[in-house]
């Protein structure tokens, strides 16, 4: 497949829906639809994907979604619509193989058996019914009914929904009532309305699907987009940082110096369609027995790594930059893959490659860092974000540079490339974007990143409680040599042993309203897990291995975060204040893990 023949697409802004001016709320009506997009290079077949878009502007549907531009103190209200329908209003089945044996949304079970692990007497094929969705604003701090709770999903309002199917998840009706009582806006068939207060620190958020047991597939099909929160006391005045970002209605050819980049790995069939494994054998060669002779899920894979890198919805695009400073808002949108990014002169350079230009990281998931951090490489776990400045001023016009990836083509376990693990294939997953240096068109008046004075932040106060939590995995109970069967969160007992718990076990994390807690995450697996806690922004305190001194958070982890890497064999400590009552979740953001039990509900207040 040819590389660097397609220009990078810079997402425009999501069009608003209007609404009452007097309510001082930004209104959106955003649907989820199926369409075709040229993800592969021109001349190759288009790819059927799913994407978000404004229902009032059909051309706004794109993978990844257009960016929602939010402003501090101005609420955003979104009516999220499930429009996975054909032109006759009939439901569309999933593009990818859904394993119905997991604990998942399970619409076919009806109201009495939705959000369960269904029972089967023999190995079933993939689920082929209507697809549940619910959108989560990742990084947002909002009331429970607007968080995108994994059991508050809903099906499209299709004309042919099968009799007896549950149309909504177990918490949909409860949250619908709470939203209508709180905000006075009603939910309709096939949709939900969420409101985001936007009182957090200015930051790079993103939105994606979060339906129970199918998040990995819905996100892989295309359901993700940026949500940029600007303004307020924790932002910088205009003109100090490179900008602006693209906006709807911009004239053709406008130059952008602030560019959001979502990097994902994907695989494709020869007809251009998305490839995702249709069975466990693709992961470890295990071809059964499945139900009833074993408890190994027949379709679910513990991890997935594509063989193609896709940035902003295009494979290996090219971006022309000027010899000046650029602001890149980076998101690792992969299902399981960790990224280790560098800027190098040759795409096939021997790994580890020499970085020719550094990144100056100024922010992460929780907004600006206390001070800029110079980095030659960026380690970014799934769901993490890095807000960076790259200065091309010293690079001669005509130079070609490459954003490369040295993260492994398998589950990341920590360590250094070359000595602890092999890097991504330099010919495929080791390349991301080509950067060509063009002529300077306007003077660069932004501040050098080393001289930036970033907004201050207040560290969290003294903790009221310490919780000891565990990450573990379980092999088959009937075939002990086969695994993992599922990944689990849990607690530690008084002897320090893990007590693994599944999604539907009683809540064990129940902070009091307003409490500040330290969560000690004990990783008892061999992999590094990106742990995401909904509703809060936390501070990473330190990490400690048995018998060793604790290591403080890395400089680029300072400030606030919503996702943290928990390394194997280590205890990762974070501190958070839980100041909103309600029901939320915490989970691993390797989506294959999240979809098979590595997610737990927690309750505040």
TORDRENGU-163425 format. One record per residue (C-alpha): residue number from 1; chain; x, y negated, z negated. Coordinates in steps of 0.05 Angstrom, whole numbers, plus 5000, padded with zeros to 4 digits. Example, Ala and Ser with C-alpha at 12.3 -4.5 7.8 and 13.67 -1.06 7.14 Angstrom:
2
- roba, domi, x, y, z
- 1, A, 5246, 5090, 4844
- 2, A, 5273, 5021, 4857
//
This chain:
605
- roba, domi, x, y, z
- 1, A, 5000, 5000, 5000
- 2, A, 5027, 4931, 5019
- 3, A, 5045, 4883, 4963
- 4, A, 5044, 4808, 4960
- 5, A, 5000, 4796, 5021
- 6, A, 4941, 4766, 4982
- 7, A, 4940, 4700, 4946
- 8, A, 4926, 4701, 4872
- 9, A, 4854, 4683, 4857
- 10, A, 4848, 4631, 4802
- 11, A, 4778, 4639, 4770
- 12, A, 4734, 4578, 4775
- 13, A, 4687, 4557, 4719
- 14, A, 4620, 4592, 4707
- 15, A, 4563, 4547, 4729
- 16, A, 4516, 4524, 4674
- 17, A, 4441, 4534, 4676
- 18, A, 4421, 4465, 4654
- 19, A, 4370, 4465, 4597
- 20, A, 4346, 4412, 4550
- 21, A, 4397, 4355, 4544
- 22, A, 4370, 4336, 4476
- 23, A, 4391, 4401, 4444
- 24, A, 4465, 4388, 4458
- 25, A, 4477, 4461, 4477
- 26, A, 4511, 4486, 4539
- 27, A, 4463, 4537, 4571
- 28, A, 4482, 4595, 4616
- 29, A, 4444, 4652, 4648
- 30, A, 4496, 4705, 4664
- 31, A, 4479, 4771, 4697
- 32, A, 4516, 4835, 4709
- 33, A, 4511, 4861, 4781
- 34, A, 4542, 4911, 4828
- 35, A, 4576, 4885, 4891
- 36, A, 4635, 4895, 4937
- 37, A, 4700, 4857, 4930
- 38, A, 4766, 4858, 4968
- 39, A, 4810, 4882, 4911
- 40, A, 4859, 4919, 4957
- 41, A, 4899, 4883, 5011
- 42, A, 4861, 4859, 5074
- 43, A, 4852, 4915, 5124
- 44, A, 4838, 4966, 5070
- 45, A, 4767, 4982, 5048
- 46, A, 4730, 4937, 4999
- 47, A, 4717, 4963, 4929
- 48, A, 4649, 4969, 4895
- 49, A, 4655, 4936, 4827
- 50, A, 4612, 4906, 4772
- 51, A, 4619, 4834, 4752
- 52, A, 4588, 4776, 4715
- 53, A, 4560, 4715, 4749
- 54, A, 4509, 4659, 4742
- 55, A, 4441, 4684, 4765
- 56, A, 4427, 4615, 4793
- 57, A, 4490, 4617, 4837
- 58, A, 4496, 4685, 4872
- 59, A, 4565, 4669, 4899
- 60, A, 4592, 4663, 4828
- 61, A, 4591, 4739, 4817
- 62, A, 4663, 4761, 4815
- 63, A, 4711, 4811, 4783
- 64, A, 4738, 4785, 4736
- 65, A, 4684, 4735, 4718
- 66, A, 4687, 4661, 4728
- 67, A, 4712, 4627, 4665
- 68, A, 4665, 4598, 4613
- 69, A, 4693, 4530, 4592
- 70, A, 4671, 4515, 4521
- 71, A, 4683, 4453, 4478
- 72, A, 4694, 4448, 4404
- 73, A, 4630, 4432, 4367
- 74, A, 4584, 4442, 4427
- 75, A, 4547, 4509, 4422
- 76, A, 4542, 4554, 4482
- 77, A, 4478, 4595, 4491
- 78, A, 4480, 4652, 4541
- 79, A, 4423, 4695, 4566
- 80, A, 4461, 4759, 4585
- 81, A, 4421, 4799, 4636
- 82, A, 4431, 4871, 4656
- 83, A, 4419, 4869, 4731
- 84, A, 4449, 4936, 4750
- 85, A, 4393, 4947, 4800
- 86, A, 4386, 4960, 4875
- 87, A, 4347, 4914, 4920
- 88, A, 4282, 4950, 4904
- 89, A, 4291, 4942, 4830
- 90, A, 4312, 5013, 4817
- 91, A, 4368, 5027, 4767
- 92, A, 4439, 5040, 4792
- 93, A, 4477, 5098, 4762
- 94, A, 4547, 5087, 4736
- 95, A, 4604, 5080, 4785
- 96, A, 4647, 5126, 4741
- 97, A, 4637, 5192, 4705
- 98, A, 4601, 5183, 4638
- 99, A, 4614, 5238, 4586
- 100, A, 4547, 5250, 4551
- 101, A, 4577, 5294, 4497
- 102, A, 4609, 5235, 4459
- 103, A, 4575, 5196, 4404
- 104, A, 4548, 5143, 4451
- 105, A, 4487, 5100, 4469
- 106, A, 4450, 5162, 4496
- 107, A, 4388, 5129, 4526
- 108, A, 4363, 5197, 4550
- 109, A, 4355, 5218, 4478
- 110, A, 4297, 5171, 4468
- 111, A, 4287, 5125, 4409
- 112, A, 4296, 5182, 4358
- 113, A, 4363, 5204, 4386
- 114, A, 4394, 5141, 4415
- 115, A, 4464, 5123, 4391
- 116, A, 4481, 5195, 4374
- 117, A, 4526, 5252, 4394
- 118, A, 4477, 5295, 4434
- 119, A, 4475, 5370, 4426
- 120, A, 4485, 5415, 4486
- 121, A, 4483, 5491, 4493
- 122, A, 4527, 5489, 4555
- 123, A, 4575, 5441, 4587
- 124, A, 4536, 5384, 4619
- 125, A, 4555, 5343, 4680
- 126, A, 4563, 5267, 4678
- 127, A, 4504, 5224, 4655
- 128, A, 4469, 5195, 4716
- 129, A, 4416, 5150, 4686
- 130, A, 4410, 5074, 4677
- 131, A, 4471, 5041, 4646
- 132, A, 4470, 5006, 4578
- 133, A, 4509, 4941, 4568
- 134, A, 4520, 4889, 4513
- 135, A, 4571, 4833, 4518
- 136, A, 4621, 4816, 4462
- 137, A, 4657, 4749, 4459
- 138, A, 4726, 4774, 4437
- 139, A, 4756, 4725, 4388
- 140, A, 4692, 4688, 4373
- 141, A, 4667, 4678, 4302
- 142, A, 4592, 4682, 4306
- 143, A, 4531, 4707, 4270
- 144, A, 4519, 4782, 4275
- 145, A, 4463, 4780, 4326
- 146, A, 4508, 4743, 4376
- 147, A, 4570, 4787, 4367
- 148, A, 4552, 4839, 4418
- 149, A, 4543, 4895, 4368
- 150, A, 4557, 4962, 4401
- 151, A, 4488, 4991, 4382
- 152, A, 4450, 4929, 4406
- 153, A, 4455, 4949, 4480
- 154, A, 4399, 4946, 4531
- 155, A, 4382, 4978, 4598
- 156, A, 4362, 4939, 4661
- 157, A, 4289, 4925, 4670
- 158, A, 4284, 4976, 4726
- 159, A, 4219, 4998, 4759
- 160, A, 4239, 5071, 4754
- 161, A, 4266, 5079, 4683
- 162, A, 4256, 5153, 4667
- 163, A, 4200, 5169, 4619
- 164, A, 4221, 5176, 4547
- 165, A, 4287, 5138, 4554
- 166, A, 4306, 5089, 4500
- 167, A, 4310, 5020, 4533
- 168, A, 4349, 4987, 4476
- 169, A, 4399, 5007, 4423
- 170, A, 4386, 5020, 4349
- 171, A, 4401, 4948, 4327
- 172, A, 4372, 4911, 4387
- 173, A, 4304, 4897, 4357
- 174, A, 4332, 4876, 4289
- 175, A, 4381, 4827, 4321
- 176, A, 4328, 4802, 4369
- 177, A, 4284, 4783, 4310
- 178, A, 4341, 4750, 4274
- 179, A, 4361, 4709, 4335
- 180, A, 4290, 4686, 4348
- 181, A, 4282, 4665, 4275
- 182, A, 4348, 4629, 4274
- 183, A, 4349, 4595, 4342
- 184, A, 4277, 4599, 4368
- 185, A, 4295, 4631, 4435
- 186, A, 4264, 4697, 4456
- 187, A, 4297, 4757, 4487
- 188, A, 4265, 4791, 4547
- 189, A, 4266, 4860, 4578
- 190, A, 4335, 4875, 4604
- 191, A, 4370, 4817, 4570
- 192, A, 4394, 4787, 4504
- 193, A, 4409, 4715, 4484
- 194, A, 4471, 4699, 4443
- 195, A, 4494, 4632, 4416
- 196, A, 4567, 4615, 4402
- 197, A, 4580, 4558, 4353
- 198, A, 4650, 4540, 4380
- 199, A, 4677, 4515, 4314
- 200, A, 4741, 4556, 4318
- 201, A, 4810, 4532, 4336
- 202, A, 4820, 4517, 4410
- 203, A, 4841, 4583, 4440
- 204, A, 4838, 4636, 4495
- 205, A, 4779, 4681, 4484
- 206, A, 4749, 4732, 4532
- 207, A, 4683, 4768, 4540
- 208, A, 4673, 4841, 4559
- 209, A, 4623, 4897, 4552
- 210, A, 4618, 4933, 4486
- 211, A, 4564, 4987, 4493
- 212, A, 4574, 5047, 4449
- 213, A, 4614, 5103, 4481
- 214, A, 4618, 5071, 4551
- 215, A, 4660, 5009, 4539
- 216, A, 4720, 5040, 4574
- 217, A, 4679, 5052, 4637
- 218, A, 4640, 4987, 4638
- 219, A, 4703, 4945, 4630
- 220, A, 4741, 4988, 4680
- 221, A, 4684, 4975, 4730
- 222, A, 4697, 4900, 4723
- 223, A, 4660, 4872, 4663
- 224, A, 4709, 4821, 4635
- 225, A, 4722, 4746, 4639
- 226, A, 4757, 4688, 4604
- 227, A, 4724, 4641, 4554
- 228, A, 4768, 4580, 4541
- 229, A, 4752, 4538, 4479
- 230, A, 4780, 4468, 4483
- 231, A, 4782, 4406, 4439
- 232, A, 4776, 4395, 4364
- 233, A, 4829, 4381, 4312
- 234, A, 4870, 4443, 4332
- 235, A, 4880, 4423, 4405
- 236, A, 4929, 4376, 4440
- 237, A, 4911, 4313, 4478
- 238, A, 4905, 4316, 4553
- 239, A, 4969, 4307, 4592
- 240, A, 5017, 4340, 4542
- 241, A, 5007, 4410, 4570
- 242, A, 5003, 4431, 4644
- 243, A, 4933, 4428, 4671
- 244, A, 4878, 4425, 4691
- 245, A, 4845, 4493, 4699
- 246, A, 4800, 4504, 4759
- 247, A, 4730, 4474, 4755
- 248, A, 4668, 4487, 4796
- 249, A, 4663, 4438, 4854
- 250, A, 4738, 4425, 4859
- 251, A, 4759, 4405, 4929
- 252, A, 4796, 4458, 4971
- 253, A, 4871, 4459, 4961
- 254, A, 4871, 4427, 4892
- 255, A, 4934, 4444, 4853
- 256, A, 4927, 4480, 4787
- 257, A, 4981, 4482, 4734
- 258, A, 4941, 4519, 4681
- 259, A, 4925, 4589, 4705
- 260, A, 4889, 4645, 4667
- 261, A, 4916, 4714, 4685
- 262, A, 4881, 4779, 4667
- 263, A, 4927, 4838, 4683
- 264, A, 4897, 4908, 4690
- 265, A, 4917, 4975, 4718
- 266, A, 4870, 5011, 4765
- 267, A, 4871, 5071, 4813
- 268, A, 4832, 5078, 4878
- 269, A, 4806, 5131, 4925
- 270, A, 4825, 5127, 4999
- 271, A, 4756, 5097, 5014
- 272, A, 4772, 5038, 4967
- 273, A, 4727, 5060, 4910
- 274, A, 4752, 5060, 4839
- 275, A, 4783, 5124, 4814
- 276, A, 4774, 5146, 4742
- 277, A, 4785, 5217, 4718
- 278, A, 4723, 5261, 4722
- 279, A, 4749, 5312, 4672
- 280, A, 4796, 5326, 4614
- 281, A, 4843, 5366, 4658
- 282, A, 4870, 5301, 4688
- 283, A, 4898, 5283, 4620
- 284, A, 4932, 5346, 4595
- 285, A, 4912, 5402, 4644
- 286, A, 4861, 5432, 4596
- 287, A, 4807, 5463, 4639
- 288, A, 4765, 5494, 4584
- 289, A, 4731, 5527, 4552
- 290, A, 4684, 5470, 4535
- 291, A, 4614, 5474, 4505
- 292, A, 4595, 5522, 4474
- 293, A, 4663, 5555, 4464
- 294, A, 4700, 5493, 4441
- 295, A, 4690, 5422, 4416
- 296, A, 4735, 5387, 4467
- 297, A, 4696, 5335, 4507
- 298, A, 4694, 5359, 4580
- 299, A, 4700, 5291, 4615
- 300, A, 4731, 5241, 4566
- 301, A, 4806, 5229, 4570
- 302, A, 4845, 5205, 4509
- 303, A, 4881, 5152, 4551
- 304, A, 4882, 5129, 4622
- 305, A, 4938, 5096, 4662
- 306, A, 4925, 5072, 4733
- 307, A, 4978, 5071, 4788
- 308, A, 4963, 5001, 4814
- 309, A, 4969, 4934, 4781
- 310, A, 4912, 4885, 4790
- 311, A, 4915, 4812, 4770
- 312, A, 4852, 4769, 4772
- 313, A, 4818, 4822, 4814
- 314, A, 4871, 4831, 4868
- 315, A, 4927, 4882, 4874
- 316, A, 4997, 4852, 4871
- 317, A, 4980, 4780, 4891
- 318, A, 5027, 4724, 4906
- 319, A, 5026, 4655, 4873
- 320, A, 5061, 4594, 4901
- 321, A, 5086, 4549, 4845
- 322, A, 5123, 4483, 4846
- 323, A, 5188, 4468, 4810
- 324, A, 5153, 4443, 4748
- 325, A, 5121, 4470, 4684
- 326, A, 5060, 4516, 4686
- 327, A, 5015, 4541, 4631
- 328, A, 4994, 4614, 4638
- 329, A, 4940, 4644, 4594
- 330, A, 4956, 4717, 4595
- 331, A, 4907, 4773, 4577
- 332, A, 4923, 4847, 4576
- 333, A, 4857, 4873, 4603
- 334, A, 4881, 4945, 4611
- 335, A, 4844, 5003, 4580
- 336, A, 4905, 5036, 4547
- 337, A, 4968, 5006, 4577
- 338, A, 5016, 4961, 4539
- 339, A, 5052, 4909, 4581
- 340, A, 5124, 4885, 4573
- 341, A, 5129, 4826, 4620
- 342, A, 5191, 4791, 4648
- 343, A, 5207, 4744, 4705
- 344, A, 5262, 4774, 4749
- 345, A, 5293, 4760, 4816
- 346, A, 5282, 4829, 4846
- 347, A, 5220, 4873, 4840
- 348, A, 5261, 4937, 4841
- 349, A, 5315, 4912, 4794
- 350, A, 5345, 4965, 4749
- 351, A, 5306, 4969, 4684
- 352, A, 5313, 4938, 4635
- 353, A, 5319, 4878, 4681
- 354, A, 5351, 4812, 4667
- 355, A, 5301, 4757, 4654
- 356, A, 5319, 4695, 4695
- 357, A, 5267, 4647, 4665
- 358, A, 5241, 4650, 4593
- 359, A, 5170, 4645, 4569
- 360, A, 5155, 4592, 4517
- 361, A, 5097, 4621, 4477
- 362, A, 5054, 4566, 4446
- 363, A, 4992, 4606, 4427
- 364, A, 4960, 4674, 4416
- 365, A, 4889, 4698, 4403
- 366, A, 4877, 4649, 4346
- 367, A, 4901, 4585, 4380
- 368, A, 4968, 4549, 4377
- 369, A, 5027, 4578, 4339
- 370, A, 5061, 4538, 4284
- 371, A, 5119, 4524, 4332
- 372, A, 5136, 4545, 4404
- 373, A, 5174, 4611, 4410
- 374, A, 5224, 4624, 4466
- 375, A, 5218, 4695, 4492
- 376, A, 5253, 4731, 4549
- 377, A, 5199, 4784, 4550
- 378, A, 5127, 4789, 4528
- 379, A, 5100, 4852, 4494
- 380, A, 5024, 4848, 4500
- 381, A, 4978, 4903, 4475
- 382, A, 4909, 4915, 4505
- 383, A, 4864, 4856, 4487
- 384, A, 4921, 4812, 4462
- 385, A, 4931, 4743, 4494
- 386, A, 4993, 4701, 4502
- 387, A, 4989, 4626, 4518
- 388, A, 5056, 4610, 4550
- 389, A, 5093, 4554, 4586
- 390, A, 5141, 4573, 4642
- 391, A, 5187, 4518, 4670
- 392, A, 5206, 4528, 4743
- 393, A, 5239, 4459, 4748
- 394, A, 5309, 4486, 4757
- 395, A, 5290, 4538, 4810
- 396, A, 5308, 4519, 4882
- 397, A, 5251, 4512, 4932
- 398, A, 5243, 4576, 4973
- 399, A, 5264, 4622, 4916
- 400, A, 5222, 4685, 4905
- 401, A, 5213, 4710, 4834
- 402, A, 5173, 4769, 4807
- 403, A, 5132, 4780, 4744
- 404, A, 5150, 4852, 4727
- 405, A, 5125, 4901, 4675
- 406, A, 5171, 4947, 4635
- 407, A, 5118, 4977, 4590
- 408, A, 5113, 5053, 4595
- 409, A, 5066, 5092, 4641
- 410, A, 5039, 5128, 4579
- 411, A, 5017, 5112, 4509
- 412, A, 5064, 5062, 4475
- 413, A, 5097, 5085, 4411
- 414, A, 5143, 5026, 4398
- 415, A, 5217, 5019, 4411
- 416, A, 5258, 4991, 4468
- 417, A, 5254, 5006, 4542
- 418, A, 5309, 5052, 4567
- 419, A, 5329, 5079, 4499
- 420, A, 5262, 5097, 4468
- 421, A, 5218, 5105, 4529
- 422, A, 5221, 5103, 4605
- 423, A, 5195, 5039, 4638
- 424, A, 5136, 5034, 4685
- 425, A, 5150, 5057, 4756
- 426, A, 5188, 4999, 4788
- 427, A, 5155, 5013, 4855
- 428, A, 5083, 5008, 4829
- 429, A, 5062, 4994, 4758
- 430, A, 5128, 4959, 4745
- 431, A, 5108, 4900, 4790
- 432, A, 5053, 4850, 4776
- 433, A, 5058, 4783, 4815
- 434, A, 5105, 4751, 4864
- 435, A, 5121, 4677, 4851
- 436, A, 5146, 4634, 4909
- 437, A, 5174, 4565, 4895
- 438, A, 5146, 4510, 4939
- 439, A, 5159, 4436, 4943
- 440, A, 5141, 4390, 4885
- 441, A, 5079, 4349, 4903
- 442, A, 5069, 4306, 4841
- 443, A, 5115, 4287, 4783
- 444, A, 5112, 4331, 4721
- 445, A, 5096, 4286, 4662
- 446, A, 5082, 4342, 4612
- 447, A, 5124, 4353, 4550
- 448, A, 5182, 4403, 4550
- 449, A, 5158, 4464, 4511
- 450, A, 5218, 4463, 4464
- 451, A, 5197, 4393, 4442
- 452, A, 5123, 4407, 4431
- 453, A, 5093, 4390, 4364
- 454, A, 5035, 4438, 4358
- 455, A, 4973, 4428, 4315
- 456, A, 4980, 4450, 4242
- 457, A, 4938, 4504, 4210
- 458, A, 4920, 4521, 4139
- 459, A, 4943, 4590, 4115
- 460, A, 4890, 4633, 4081
- 461, A, 4886, 4632, 4006
- 462, A, 4899, 4686, 3954
- 463, A, 4867, 4753, 3969
- 464, A, 4811, 4780, 3925
- 465, A, 4821, 4853, 3945
- 466, A, 4868, 4901, 3980
- 467, A, 4838, 4956, 4024
- 468, A, 4879, 5017, 4045
- 469, A, 4856, 5041, 4114
- 470, A, 4880, 5098, 4159
- 471, A, 4888, 5113, 4233
- 472, A, 4888, 5187, 4250
- 473, A, 4871, 5237, 4305
- 474, A, 4840, 5306, 4303
- 475, A, 4853, 5366, 4347
- 476, A, 4801, 5418, 4365
- 477, A, 4772, 5457, 4306
- 478, A, 4764, 5519, 4349
- 479, A, 4828, 5511, 4391
- 480, A, 4877, 5479, 4343
- 481, A, 4931, 5473, 4397
- 482, A, 4887, 5428, 4440
- 483, A, 4881, 5354, 4424
- 484, A, 4866, 5302, 4410
- 485, A, 4791, 5317, 4406
- 486, A, 4777, 5249, 4376
- 487, A, 4812, 5189, 4344
- 488, A, 4789, 5164, 4276
- 489, A, 4792, 5105, 4229
- 490, A, 4784, 5117, 4155
- 491, A, 4808, 5102, 4085
- 492, A, 4861, 5130, 4038
- 493, A, 4843, 5167, 3974
- 494, A, 4877, 5155, 3907
- 495, A, 4930, 5205, 3926
- 496, A, 4948, 5168, 3989
- 497, A, 4917, 5219, 4036
- 498, A, 4875, 5198, 4096
- 499, A, 4800, 5205, 4092
- 500, A, 4780, 5203, 4166
- 501, A, 4710, 5176, 4182
- 502, A, 4668, 5176, 4244
- 503, A, 4625, 5120, 4272
- 504, A, 4561, 5142, 4238
- 505, A, 4590, 5154, 4169
- 506, A, 4568, 5106, 4114
- 507, A, 4601, 5037, 4114
- 508, A, 4664, 5035, 4071
- 509, A, 4689, 4965, 4088
- 510, A, 4641, 4916, 4055
- 511, A, 4675, 4850, 4037
- 512, A, 4636, 4802, 3993
- 513, A, 4613, 4739, 4028
- 514, A, 4670, 4689, 4026
- 515, A, 4721, 4740, 4002
- 516, A, 4793, 4739, 4026
- 517, A, 4821, 4810, 4034
- 518, A, 4885, 4844, 4053
- 519, A, 4876, 4905, 4097
- 520, A, 4933, 4955, 4096
- 521, A, 4929, 4996, 4160
- 522, A, 4967, 5063, 4153
- 523, A, 4980, 5091, 4222
- 524, A, 4986, 5167, 4216
- 525, A, 4988, 5180, 4291
- 526, A, 5046, 5180, 4340
- 527, A, 5019, 5121, 4381
- 528, A, 5016, 5046, 4371
- 529, A, 4944, 5023, 4365
- 530, A, 4919, 4952, 4379
- 531, A, 4870, 4940, 4322
- 532, A, 4815, 4888, 4332
- 533, A, 4770, 4862, 4276
- 534, A, 4707, 4827, 4299
- 535, A, 4682, 4761, 4269
- 536, A, 4747, 4740, 4236
- 537, A, 4814, 4710, 4256
- 538, A, 4866, 4740, 4210
- 539, A, 4939, 4728, 4191
- 540, A, 4990, 4784, 4202
- 541, A, 5030, 4790, 4139
- 542, A, 5082, 4845, 4150
- 543, A, 5097, 4917, 4170
- 544, A, 5131, 4969, 4129
- 545, A, 5157, 5040, 4141
- 546, A, 5166, 5089, 4084
- 547, A, 5229, 5076, 4045
- 548, A, 5245, 5012, 4082
- 549, A, 5236, 4938, 4066
- 550, A, 5175, 4903, 4095
- 551, A, 5186, 4864, 4159
- 552, A, 5148, 4798, 4166
- 553, A, 5103, 4784, 4224
- 554, A, 5139, 4767, 4289
- 555, A, 5145, 4693, 4305
- 556, A, 5094, 4700, 4361
- 557, A, 5045, 4733, 4313
- 558, A, 5044, 4674, 4265
- 559, A, 4982, 4631, 4258
- 560, A, 4917, 4669, 4269
- 561, A, 4902, 4731, 4310
- 562, A, 4844, 4778, 4324
- 563, A, 4884, 4838, 4350
- 564, A, 4947, 4868, 4319
- 565, A, 4993, 4925, 4339
- 566, A, 4995, 4979, 4285
- 567, A, 5059, 5019, 4298
- 568, A, 5064, 5094, 4284
- 569, A, 5091, 5113, 4216
- 570, A, 5082, 5043, 4189
- 571, A, 5035, 5003, 4145
- 572, A, 5010, 4939, 4179
- 573, A, 4982, 4887, 4132
- 574, A, 4934, 4831, 4152
- 575, A, 4895, 4780, 4112
- 576, A, 4826, 4754, 4131
- 577, A, 4769, 4712, 4100
- 578, A, 4700, 4741, 4113
- 579, A, 4655, 4680, 4111
- 580, A, 4595, 4703, 4152
- 581, A, 4545, 4753, 4126
- 582, A, 4526, 4809, 4173
- 583, A, 4543, 4874, 4207
- 584, A, 4605, 4876, 4251
- 585, A, 4657, 4927, 4274
- 586, A, 4732, 4939, 4274
- 587, A, 4765, 4986, 4323
- 588, A, 4825, 5006, 4365
- 589, A, 4825, 4968, 4431
- 590, A, 4852, 5025, 4471
- 591, A, 4784, 5033, 4501
- 592, A, 4787, 5109, 4509
- 593, A, 4801, 5112, 4434
- 594, A, 4746, 5063, 4416
- 595, A, 4695, 5103, 4456
- 596, A, 4709, 5168, 4418
- 597, A, 4702, 5150, 4344
- 598, A, 4760, 5102, 4334
- 599, A, 4711, 5047, 4314
- 600, A, 4677, 5034, 4248
- 601, A, 4621, 4986, 4226
- 602, A, 4635, 4939, 4169
- 603, A, 4587, 4896, 4129
- 604, A, 4599, 4827, 4100
- 605, A, 4557, 4807, 4040
//
